[in-house]
Amino acid sequence: MDIGALNVKIMFQHSSTVVDEIGNRKSKWEDYYGCHATVSGEYGSESEKAGVTVDNADISFTVRFCLAASAVTVTGYRILFQGEVYDIVAVDHLHFKKNALKFRCRKARR
């Protein structure tokens, strides 16, 4: 893996459930792991549903293999990149050689 290609900073976030003082449960996103990544496949489209334009941007992030990154799954995790939130759609372990991990993501709808 070309280390020089890891030119952007991303942050993995993990979802946890917190209970407030009166017993209400809420999901809270907490920073889990930050690292450098390579961005690829930045493509997208817009569609219109019920008069609202929806951005369907897809993007892939490739990071060096480490135990923290290998623990990231599709459920319960997301990626922050340049102030935007991306939901993880798939995790590719790249033939399980423990060199790199590729995360295919879609821009989160808020």
Helices and strands as residue ranges (DSSP letters): G 3-5, E 8-19, E 25-43, E 46-49, E 52-55, E 58-64, H 67-70, E 77-81, E 84-92, G 94-96, E 100-107
